Amino acid sequence: MFCEGTMAGNVIPLQEPFANIKGQFYSTLKQVLQNKFGCQPIFEGVDFKEYSITAQATNPSVIREKRFTGVLPGGVLLSVWKDDLINVRVDAVVNAANTQLEHHGGLAQSLCLAGGPKIQFESRYFIKRNGELNTGDAVEGTAGHLPCKALIHAVGPCLSPYPTSTEVALAEPLLKKAIKNVLKIVVKQQFKTVAIPALSSGIFNFPRDRCADIIVSTVKHFCQNPRGIEEILLVNNDEPTVWEMERACRQLLTSNQPLTSNQPLTSNQPFTSNQPFTSNQPLTYSQAVADKNVSPSLQLGSVLMTLKWGKIEEQKTDVIVNSVSADRDFTKGAISSALLNKAGFAIWEELKLAKQNGSIFVTSGHALQCKQVYHTLYIYKGDPAAQQLLRAAVFECLWMAFLSQMRSIAFPAIGTGGLQFSNREVASIMVSTVAEYAWNSPEALKVDFIIFPSDMDTYKAFEEAMTSIISGTSTSTPALEQGGPVKHAPCIRLNGPSDESNLEAKRWLNDIFTHSGVVTIRNNFIQHFGEEDYTKLFLSHKSVSIQESFDKGHTEMTITGKPCDVAYAAVQVEAMLCRIHKSFVQEERRAMSVMTKKRVTFQRKTVDHNNPTYLKMESDFIKEGLFILKVEKVETPTLQVLFDLKKTQLQCLSSQKMFQLVPSQFCDTVCQIGFHTECAPPTDPAFGEGIYFSGSVRKALEVWREKHEEYLYFVEADVLTGRSTPGRPGIIEPPVTDTNPKVLFDSLSGGPEVSVVFSTYQAVPKYIITCSNIDE
């Protein structure tokens, strides 16, 4: 799956042999990455309709065919079509959207690619102003270059990959609501024709047959009073869904009309935009060299692009863009060194603690004459996806400026010099990316390219790139020349909450895809699989062998078969585990709320590295060969109440400070509902089948002897050990005391530094310490 070479930044190039896996696979993969690592993946260049990895945005194999025509009671014509929605000429086309209006998968991505980036840009602008939508909502948006007047974004219910009958029943009213809201917009805008796909049936996992029944019945009921609607087209491009729509129409409408095909769709004139770019007359190279006080500029819609001689650290602007090494060392590059000298060392200290936002780290300007600095990671020309990464970095900076309501941004020539891009490459990519952004920008932004005074070749390259935008000869602006979106090479872009999350996700993807036909999943939530889960799993993946084992407190599932089949099955298993884990957390939260009559909340607050607590931990961990990356204080008031009640019940006068080594995906679980045996079983449960804690960091490394990991997550907790007795293998609860057969011991002991408890509420998390091995 991964191309050879370095996976720079958060972009993972895709290649064969996974070109023929179903689009549903990518939907499931996205859910796993979100639930397991908190990463929002963006699939670029992946054709979800063709279910293969390709740079094409459309499916040329779909031949337009009408399958059914009927008349509803109110006189509205209802038809079923096998067609591609991006080609349908109607007043309004319905998009299957999510609550964030992020069009990164399935039908939404196809419509966005065909209609141009204006669709996504407007959607983000809407969410920024109005907040997220609710399931069942529908909103009208621009159609971009699609051959319709408007695109209606409808949010259908999103179900788990293997929804239960109860889950489907609860989701049905929301699907009805979404269809009704779509039709209300059609009436309000006086549209005559609308094309509706099978909302929620694709990557949202709603059963196809029930989806068809609900859509047809809802349309039929609404159109008893059509209020101006003339025709509703039910359009899908895959045979199973088209068949279900036709079946539902024939059953629910009791129509005896013959099947007809190849009749033309109703049409309107496609959307066009003839608004030309305006510009100031660009200077020639010789003129610019002669007068460095004159700055050629280019007005592209609401964006003013200007080329300037100057030093990046001297700019007066809202945002300055910096390029920094992966280890965030300001001294390794000319641009970052210049900014450091001007801003002061405080900016370096802030950058060390800054969380990554997409591919950008944001800091304040400190002594610079700007509000913020956007730090992008070095992009080396030798990387296979180098040009794509550079384009993405520039676009993310522009988008971040828009979201932060900044009005001006200054870029240096990113990638020249030691990063081995040519001046012309950098200029062409950066200028064309700004032009692409400007094409859809709803708000004014001043973009300055700052060229060092002695770098005449780079200045000339940028001047030529800007001139080519005006003349229409740019080789890097297919969106501007062809009126369509830029085609991306197939890849996954990871946008996680931290460097650690992105790396964990990359490693997991590598384990899933770069194997020789065997994948082993170790997760104790496998023990929660029910009969229905096993049935669906084995029926869905008959081409692989699935074996389950349990040894020393650890449950494993081993999948064997052809690499593609194994990867598909492994991701499905992980998705099922995420669903089970989520249900487990919800049940525990409900129980905690009932017991305390309080809402379950928690916070993870980053501890400053100058804080005495941080410094003490840093000293202790360094002794064990561990380097602390981050310390977070955990505040979990509901869990604290239950801990205090347990402390009173056990008559414990004090608690012990102890540690547990937890997988990254369960850190939030521990903060919400406390410690459970499923989350962090020891390597060898030699002292009983309970919840293990160690008295020191060193002992924790012995108790949880897992395979080598880049990052380790220690949870420091207050633990109530109370009356303890020596443990032994196989004990599932503390034995009775010698003095009273009705009273149990409070915990088991595994020596002076190991304790085993059997109640979640005998421990409460206090800190999460993220660290790495110093050797790394």
DOMAR-777672 format. One line per 2 residues: number of its first residue (from 1); their letters; for each residue y, x, z of C-alpha. Coordinates in steps of 0.05 Angstrom, whole numbers. Each point is the difference from the previous one (the first is absolute). Example, Ala and Ser with C-alpha at 12.3 -4.5 7.8 and 13.67 -1.06 7.14 Angstrom:
! DOMAR-777672
1	AS	-90:246:156; 69:27:-13
END
This chain:
! DOMAR-777672
1	MF	0:0:0; 48:56:17
3	CE	27:46:-54; -9:73:13
5	GT	60:35:31; 45:-13:59
7	MA	14:-71:21; 74:12:10
9	GN	40:-49:41; -31:-68:8
11	VI	-23:-10:-72; -74:2:-16
13	PL	-16:3:-75; -58:-43:-23
15	QE	-50:14:-54; -71:-18:-22
17	PF	-55:-17:17; 32:-58:37
19	AN	32:-31:-62; -46:-60:-3
21	IK	0:-24:72; 25:-71:10
23	GQ	73:-13:17; -25:-34:64
25	FY	-21:69:23; 73:24:0
27	ST	21:-62:39; -52:15:53
29	LK	18:74:1; 73:-19:11
31	QV	-19:-43:60; -41:55:31
33	LQ	55:52:-8; 50:-47:32
35	NK	-45:-21:58; -34:67:14
37	FG	59:48:-10; 63:-43:-4
39	CQ	10:27:-71; 30:-44:-54
41	PI	-33:23:-65; 34:-10:-67
43	FE	-46:1:-60; 36:26:-62
45	GV	-28:-1:-70; -59:-42:23
47	DF	-16:-60:-45; -25:-53:48
49	KE	-13:-52:-55; -46:47:-38
51	YS	-29:24:66; 5:72:-22
53	IT	45:60:11; 46:4:-59
55	AQ	73:9:-15; 3:-66:-39
57	AT	35:-59:32; -32:-54:-42
59	NP	-69:-23:-19; -3:-2:-76
61	SV	-70:-29:1; 23:-69:24
63	IR	4:-49:-58; 43:-61:13
65	EK	-43:-62:4; 13:-70:24
67	RF	-59:-29:39; 24:-67:23
69	TG	56:-50:-11; 12:-62:42
71	VL	55:-48:20; 17:-10:73
73	PG	17:-70:27; 75:15:-4
75	GV	-5:19:-73; 0:76:11
77	LL	-44:40:-47; -49:45:37
79	SV	-37:55:-38; -47:57:17
81	WK	8:66:-37; -35:66:-5
83	DD	59:45:-12; 41:56:29
85	LI	58:-26:41; 46:56:-24
87	NV	-2:-31:-70; 8:-74:17
89	RV	64:-31:-26; 20:-54:50
91	DA	61:-14:43; -31:29:63
93	VV	-59:45:16; -30:1:70
95	NA	-15:68:32; -52:9:54
97	AN	44:37:51; -8:27:70
99	TQ	47:-14:58; 39:65:-12
101	LE	7:-13:-75; -29:69:-13
103	HH	-33:-7:-68; -51:57:5
105	GG	-65:-32:-19; -36:-52:-42
107	LA	39:-51:-40; 66:18:35
109	QS	-4:72:-23; -16:-21:-72
111	LC	59:-47:-3; 46:52:31
113	LA	-22:54:-49; 9:-46:-60
115	GG	66:-29:25; 31:65:20
117	PK	23:31:66; 55:-52:8
119	IQ	-52:-48:27; -21:45:57
121	FE	71:23:14; 26:-72:6
123	SR	-59:-18:45; 15:57:48
125	YF	73:-19:0; -20:-72:18
127	IK	-44:23:58; 54:47:24
129	RN	50:-58:4; -47:-56:22
131	GE	-60:31:35; -73:-9:-17
133	LN	-28:-64:-27; -52:-43:34
135	TG	-67:-19:-30; 11:-62:-41
137	DA	71:17:-20; 25:5:-71
139	VE	65:31:-27; 31:5:-69
141	GT	14:68:-29; 19:35:-64
143	AG	-50:2:-57; 24:68:-25
145	HL	-30:10:-69; -53:-54:6
147	PC	6:-56:-52; 20:-53:51
149	KA	64:-21:35; -23:14:71
151	LI	-55:30:42; -20:-41:61
153	HA	-30:43:55; -50:-42:40
155	VG	-34:26:63; -71:-26:4
157	PC	-45:13:60; -32:68:4
159	LS	-71:-1:27; -47:55:23
161	PY	-47:30:-52; -57:-44:25
163	PT	34:-63:26; -39:-49:44
165	ST	1:-74:-14; 46:-10:60
167	EV	49:51:-28; 1:-35:-67
169	AL	10:-68:32; 60:26:39
171	AE	30:31:-63; -6:-62:-44
173	PL	64:-35:25; 39:64:-13
175	LK	-23:3:-72; 19:-73:-10
177	KA	68:15:30; 11:59:-48
179	IK	-15:-43:-61; 45:-56:25
181	NV	57:48:11; -9:28:-70
183	LK	5:-69:-30; 61:-17:42
185	IV	36:61:-30; -20:-22:-70
187	VK	31:-68:13; 62:28:33
189	QQ	14:48:-57; -16:-55:-52
191	FK	-54:42:-32; -44:-38:-49
193	TV	-60:46:-2; -34:45:50
195	AI	-61:46:-1; -40:6:64
197	PA	-57:50:13; -56:-8:51
199	LS	42:20:60; -37:39:55
201	SG	-66:2:-39; 6:72:-22
203	IF	17:57:47; 16:-52:55
205	NF	-74:-19:3; 6:-77:-1
207	PR	-66:-30:-28; 11:-14:-74
209	DR	-30:-70:-1; 39:-26:60
211	CA	63:32:-27; -8:-38:-66
213	DI	-14:-66:36; 61:7:45
215	IV	48:19:-56; -21:-56:-47
217	ST	0:-53:55; 69:22:26
219	VK	29:0:-70; -29:-69:-13
221	HF	29:-29:64; 69:31:-10
223	CQ	5:-24:-72; -7:-73:17
225	NP	75:6:0; 11:58:-49
227	RG	77:0:2; 9:34:-67
229	IE	-61:46:-5; -31:-6:-69
231	EI	-59:49:2; -38:41:51
233	LL	-43:56:-27; -56:29:44
235	VN	-6:70:-28; -49:55:18
237	ND	-29:59:-39; -71:5:29
239	EP	-56:-46:-22; -27:-21:69
241	TV	69:-25:23; 15:-35:-65
243	WE	-68:-34:4; 14:-24:72
245	ME	69:-27:-20; -31:-38:-58
247	RA	-55:-28:45; 50:-22:53
249	CR	43:-35:-52; -58:-38:-30
251	QL	-27:-20:69; 65:-18:34
253	LT	37:-31:-59; -62:-36:-28
255	SN	26:17:-69; -45:-12:-61
257	QP	46:35:-49; -34:51:-45
259	LT	9:73:11; 54:28:-46
261	SN	23:70:-14; 48:43:-38
263	QP	59:-47:9; 67:34:7
265	LT	33:5:67; 69:-30:12
267	SN	51:55:-4; 71:21:14
269	QP	39:60:-22; -22:63:37
271	FT	47:32:49; 44:53:-30
273	SN	54:44:28; 51:28:-48
275	QP	47:28:52; 16:70:-24
277	FT	10:61:43; 71:24:4
279	SN	20:72:10; 57:48:4
281	QP	0:50:-57; -46:57:23
283	LT	27:71:-2; -31:53:-43
285	YS	-32:60:33; 58:45:-19
287	QA	51:-50:26; -35:-6:66
289	VA	-4:75:9; 73:6:-17
291	DK	22:-52:51; -45:-8:60
293	NV	47:-50:32; -19:-52:-52
295	SP	-64:-39:14; -34:-37:-57
297	SL	-24:-69:22; -42:-57:-26
299	QL	6:-73:22; -68:-34:-3
301	GS	7:-71:23; 21:4:73
303	VL	-19:73:7; 49:56:-14
305	MT	-35:66:-18; 43:63:5
307	LK	-15:73:-15; 38:49:44
309	WG	6:74:13; -4:15:74
311	KI	-40:17:61; -46:-54:27
313	EE	18:16:72; 74:-13:-13
315	QK	-7:-70:-28; 36:-60:30
317	TD	-49:-57:-11; -43:-50:37
319	VI	-66:35:-15; -18:72:-18
321	VN	-70:13:-28; -37:63:23
323	SV	-66:31:-23; -42:30:56
325	SA	-68:33:8; -60:-38:26
327	DR	7:34:68; 73:-22:2
329	DF	26:71:3; 74:0:-18
331	TK	1:75:-14; -48:-2:-59
333	GA	46:-25:-55; 71:13:-24
335	IS	21:-74:6; -29:-12:69
337	SA	26:67:25; 70:-17:-23
339	LL	-4:-68:33; -26:31:65
341	NK	57:50:3; 51:-56:-8
343	AG	-33:-55:42; -24:44:58
345	FA	-69:7:31; 2:-70:29
347	IW	-19:-28:-69; -63:44:0
349	EE	-20:-25:69; 10:-72:-22
351	LK	-41:11:-63; -59:27:40
353	LA	-5:-67:36; 19:-45:-58
355	KQ	-52:-50:-25; -16:-2:-73
357	NG	25:-61:-38; -38:-2:-65
359	SI	10:72:-25; 66:9:36
361	FV	22:25:68; 67:-27:23
363	TS	47:36:47; 74:-7:18
365	GH	50:46:-33; 21:37:63
367	AL	56:48:-21; -6:-19:-74
369	QC	50:-48:-29; -52:-55:-11
371	KQ	-32:-56:40; -73:17:-15
373	VY	-42:54:-32; -63:-20:-39
375	HT	-51:57:2; -52:-1:-56
377	LY	-60:47:0; -5:57:-50
379	IY	-31:-21:-66; -32:58:-38
381	KG	-5:0:-76; -73:21:6
383	DP	-20:-66:31; -35:-46:-50
385	AA	45:-58:18; 64:42:8
387	QQ	45:-39:-47; -23:-66:29
389	LL	12:25:71; 70:24:-17
391	RA	18:-67:-32; -28:-37:60
393	AV	39:43:49; 66:-13:-36
395	FE	-14:-75:-5; -19:-4:74
397	CL	65:34:20; 40:-50:-41
399	WM	-40:-58:28; 9:25:71
401	AF	75:6:-10; 1:-72:-24
403	LS	-40:-26:59; 45:39:48
405	QM	63:-29:-33; 25:69:-21
407	RS	52:2:-55; -7:72:-25
409	IA	-53:54:-5; 1:73:-22
411	FP	-60:34:-32; -10:75:-13
413	AI	-43:20:-59; -67:-11:35
415	GT	-59:42:-24; 36:57:-36
417	GG	-5:72:22; -63:18:39
419	LQ	-32:-68:-12; -6:19:-74
421	FS	27:-62:-34; 45:16:-59
423	NR	72:-21:3; -11:-50:-57
425	EV	-60:-31:33; 37:-11:66
427	AS	62:-27:-35; -39:-47:-45
429	IM	-43:-29:56; 57:-7:51
431	VS	51:-31:-48; -50:-48:-31
433	TV	-25:-22:68; 71:-16:22
435	AE	10:-38:-65; -64:-40:12
437	YA	25:-17:70; 69:-18:-26
439	WN	-30:-48:-50; -20:-46:57
441	SP	47:19:57; 36:-61:30
443	EA	51:41:40; 48:56:-16
445	LK	-23:71:13; 33:67:-17
447	VD	-51:53:-19; 23:73:-5
449	FI	-40:57:-29; 26:63:34
451	IF	-9:65:-40; 13:68:32
453	PS	63:31:-31; -36:58:-33
455	DM	-59:-40:-27; 26:-14:-70
457	DT	-68:-12:-32; -17:-56:48
459	YK	69:-32:-9; -11:0:-76
461	AF	-69:-31:9; 27:-57:42
463	EE	58:-11:-48; -49:-6:-58
465	AM	-44:-48:39; 59:-45:16
467	TS	23:2:-73; -70:-20:-23
469	II	3:-62:44; 63:-23:-37
471	SG	-28:16:-69; -68:-30:16
473	TS	-37:64:-17; -27:15:70
475	TS	-74:19:-1; -9:-20:73
477	TP	26:-71:0; -52:-45:-32
479	AL	25:-58:42; 69:5:-32
481	EQ	-24:12:-70; -56:-51:-4
483	GG	25:-53:49; -62:9:43
485	PV	-23:35:62; -18:73:6
487	KH	-75:12:-8; -29:39:58
489	AP	-63:42:0; -54:-33:43
491	CI	10:18:73; 3:-25:71
493	RL	65:11:38; -8:-1:76
495	NG	58:-23:43; -21:9:72
497	PS	38:0:66; -11:75:10
499	DE	-26:64:-30; -63:-8:42
501	SN	-13:-70:-26; 7:22:-73
503	LE	-46:60:11; -52:-42:36
505	AK	1:-50:-57; -7:55:-52
507	RW	-59:30:36; -34:-67:6
509	LN	10:-13:-74; -29:68:-16
511	DI	-62:-15:43; -9:-67:-35
513	FT	7:24:-71; -22:73:-3
515	HS	-72:-7:22; -67:10:-33
517	GV	-25:-71:8; -4:-5:76
519	VT	54:-25:48; -10:-8:75
521	IR	47:-45:39; 1:10:76
523	NN	33:-57:36; -25:-38:61
525	FI	31:-65:-25; -60:-2:-47
527	QH	-36:-29:61; 44:-62:-7
529	FG	-26:-16:-70; -29:-70:-3
531	EE	-55:-29:-43; 51:-27:-50
533	DY	32:69:-6; -66:34:-15
535	TK	-19:-54:-51; 64:8:-39
537	LF	-4:75:3; -71:6:-27
539	LS	10:-54:-53; 64:32:-25
541	HK	-28:70:-5; -72:-5:-24
543	SV	6:65:-39; 6:44:63
545	SI	-44:13:60; 32:-17:68
547	QE	-32:26:63; 25:-10:71
549	SF	-16:44:60; 18:6:73
551	DK	-5:65:39; 31:24:65
553	GH	51:-56:2; 21:8:-73
555	TE	-12:-51:-55; -4:26:-72
557	MT	-7:-33:-68; -24:44:-56
559	IT	10:-22:-72; -39:33:-56
561	GK	4:-9:-76; 42:16:-61
563	PC	68:29:20; 41:-59:-27
565	DV	-45:-51:32; -1:37:67
567	AY	76:6:1; 8:-74:-15
569	AA	-49:-20:55; 30:49:50
571	VQ	69:-28:-9; -28:-71:8
573	VE	-33:20:66; 64:31:25
575	AM	37:-64:-18; -50:-41:39
577	LC	7:47:60; 76:-7:-3
579	RI	-7:-76:1; -49:2:59
581	HK	45:49:37; 60:-44:-11
583	SF	-37:-61:26; -24:40:61
585	VQ	72:19:17; 24:-71:-9
587	EE	-53:-27:48; 16:52:52
589	RR	74:-14:-5; -13:-75:9
591	AM	-41:15:62; 54:45:29
593	SV	53:-54:-12; -42:-52:35
595	MT	-12:44:61; 72:23:7
597	KK	38:-59:-31; 39:54:-37
599	RV	8:18:-73; -36:65:-18
601	TF	51:52:-22; 2:76:-3
603	QR	45:57:-22; -12:72:-20
605	KT	64:40:14; 6:71:-25
607	VD	13:50:56; 54:52:-15
609	HN	-28:70:-6; 50:25:52
611	NP	-25:-51:51; -34:33:61
613	TY	-62:-44:-11; -6:25:-72
615	LK	10:72:20; -54:-5:55
617	ME	-49:-31:-49; 16:52:-53
619	SD	-16:56:49; -67:-32:19
621	FI	-22:-14:-71; 19:69:-26
623	KE	-49:30:50; -55:-39:-35
625	GL	21:24:-69; 36:-65:-18
627	FI	70:-9:-27; 35:-65:18
629	LK	33:-35:-58; 23:-62:36
631	VE	-2:-33:68; 9:-75:7
633	KV	9:-38:65; -39:-65:1
635	ET	31:-61:31; -50:-58:5
637	PT	24:-49:54; -56:-51:-7
639	LQ	-54:53:6; 37:30:59
641	VL	-2:-67:37; -76:-4:-9
643	FD	-8:72:21; 40:-14:64
645	LK	-43:-61:15; -63:41:-10
647	KT	28:54:46; 9:-52:55
649	QL	-69:-29:-13; -33:68:6
651	QC	44:19:59; 18:65:-33
653	LS	58:36:32; 12:45:-60
655	SQ	-20:13:-72; -22:62:-37
657	KM	36:31:-60; -54:8:-53
659	FQ	-7:7:-76; -37:-33:-57
661	LV	-5:26:-71; 11:-59:-47
663	PS	-5:-8:-76; 69:-11:-31
665	QF	-16:-71:-23; -13:-22:72
667	CD	63:27:33; 37:-66:-8
669	TV	-62:-37:24; 0:39:65
671	CQ	74:-14:9; -10:-75:-9
673	IG	-66:-17:34; -20:63:37
675	FH	-63:43:-5; -66:-25:-28
677	TE	-67:32:-13; 5:-16:-75
679	CA	62:43:-10; -18:68:29
681	PP	-74:9:17; -15:71:24
683	TD	-43:47:-41; -56:-7:51
685	PA	2:-58:50; -38:40:52
687	FG	29:-37:60; -5:-73:-21
689	EG	23:-49:-54; 70:-12:24
691	IY	71:24:-15; 7:75:7
693	FS	59:41:26; 9:74:13
695	GS	40:34:53; 29:53:-47
697	VR	16:14:-72; -54:53:-2
699	KA	-53:-47:25; 22:-53:-50
701	LE	-14:48:-56; -71:8:28
703	VW	-13:-75:11; 24:-19:-70
705	RE	-30:55:-44; 16:-31:-67
707	KH	4:34:-67; 61:42:-12
709	EE	63:-41:-10; 70:21:-21
711	YL	32:-43:54; -25:-20:70
713	YF	25:-60:39; -5:5:76
715	VE	16:-59:44; 22:17:71
717	AD	-17:-58:47; 2:-21:72
719	VL	-73:-15:19; -28:-36:61
721	TG	-64:37:17; -7:-31:70
723	RS	-69:8:31; -41:43:-47
725	TP	-73:19:-6; -35:50:-47
727	GR	-15:-28:-69; -60:7:-44
729	PG	-19:-21:-71; -11:-74:-15
731	II	40:-30:58; 37:-62:-26
733	EP	36:-17:66; 12:36:66
735	PV	-58:-5:50; 6:-35:67
737	TD	24:39:60; -48:22:54
739	TN	36:-39:54; 6:-67:-34
741	PK	-47:-24:-56; 53:-50:-23
743	VL	53:53:-12; 0:46:-61
745	FD	28:69:-6; 67:3:-37
747	SL	-18:57:-47; -51:53:-19
749	SG	12:74:6; -20:53:-51
751	GP	20:58:43; 68:19:26
753	EV	37:-14:-65; -35:-61:-32
755	SV	5:-72:22; -31:-62:-31
757	VF	29:-69:14; -25:-68:-23
759	ST	63:-43:3; 56:6:-51
761	YQ	51:-14:54; -20:61:41
763	AV	44:43:-45; 69:-6:-30
765	PK	27:46:-55; 63:40:16
767	YI	9:50:-56; -28:13:-70
769	IT	2:74:-18; -9:18:-73
771	CS	-18:73:-11; -34:49:-46
773	NI	-40:64:9; 45:61:3
775	DE	-48:35:-48; 20:-51:-53
END
